Amino acid sequence: MVLEAIKYRPHSLEILDQLRLPHESVYVSIKNSTDAFNAIKSMTVRGAPAIAIVAALSLVVELANTEFKSSDEVRRYISEKLEYLVASRPTAVNLSDAARKLAKLVIETEGDAATIVGAYIAAAEKMLVDDVSDNVNIGKNGLEWAKAKLGLDKFSILTICNTGSLATAGYGTALGIIRSIHGDGLLSHAYALETRPYNQGSRLTAYELVHDSIPATLITDSMASVLLKSHPEIKMIVVGADRVARNGDTANKIGTYQLSIIAKYHGVKFVVAAPTTSIDMQTLTGNGIAIEQRKPEELVTVRGPVLDKDGNVDKSEVKTVHIAAPGIGVWNPSFDVAPAALIDAIITEKGVAEKDQSGEFQLERFF
Ligand SMILES: CSC[C@H]1O[C@H](OP(=O)(O)O)[C@H](O)[C@@H]1O
């Protein structure tokens, strides 16, 4: 079975409901930009590249079912809908980057309303194809970098959150590098953090690693430091990115910052995997990245199927359990920022960025 977070056919879009994985594999129809906004905000679909693609394609479905009287009307309509979709989640830059490029395209496209709609559809559909090829190239570049830096003996890797086929159009970014290293026979073992509170690691990355028969172990977020201390065969931590600032500071899933610190302490390479659509050259440093604050309920509750009397998963009954003392305050930032100073490399589809002698990532070379 191919892991597809996004199922697109001309003018028809479905997303895999990631709130129900790994026990239930259910696709949800996205008929317009409102469906997409709600799916992105609720994290029914998540992952920086995936939310940009779902947003763009939701408008393809909507446009196919909307009549326009003039070119100006369709340009206005698309621009307004893209602006609405960008507001669904603030931290990942892929969504706003795609919206900016698509809005520019429709403004610059000459012709009648049908011509403009056609140009938008072609550009949005191309995002789906480009993302997979970008991720395969990130995997290749990451493999070559690892061979050059770590040698040709097998080694183990630690990762956080989900950065695989469930966060993209396919193959993944950081998990794509793990796939490429595994495919080349260089991976000894992959370790995945559960990644509280949404549990992208235990529910999604574990699902992908088992699906691909990659030797892997799940750990709690609090185990990461002692894992590096007791497993010297872990030579690399690879993470995804929601937004890479111009200086290389990288916003990623909450818990990434502390991984960059323990990597430095334990002499482990800390690597960011990101398509260039995740690099925001307009934001100079990590201080300029808006960090999404999620609802307290998402931290103090856990939702899942119950176990039957024999301890087996009973999918017929899904419960939500409250796991914290009622009345306690909750802080629930969804991301944090790993400083460029603690990042060894930024692996993109266009190549690998490493700091120069002045300690700067020269990311402009990718644009
Ligand atoms: C290649 S996905 C990038 C990024 O998106 C994830 O965040 P979320 O699950 O909240 O959408 C996570 O930070 C991944 O590293």
The ligand as a Gaussian input file, in Angstrom:
#p B3LYP/6-31G(d) Opt

LIG

0 1
 C        8.121000      18.054000       6.164000
 S        6.954000      18.528000       7.363000
 C        7.723000      19.854000       8.136000
 C        7.265000      20.033000       9.579000
 O        5.815000      20.138000       9.734000
 C        5.456000      19.491000      10.979000
 O        4.616000      20.280000      11.782000
 P        3.035000      19.889000      11.952000
 O        2.964000      18.405000      12.166000
 O        2.597000      20.700000      13.169000
 O        2.398000      20.358000      10.684000
 C        6.762000      19.284000      11.678000
 O        7.218000      20.461000      12.312000
 C        7.639000      18.910000      10.497000
 O        8.970000      18.867000      10.809000

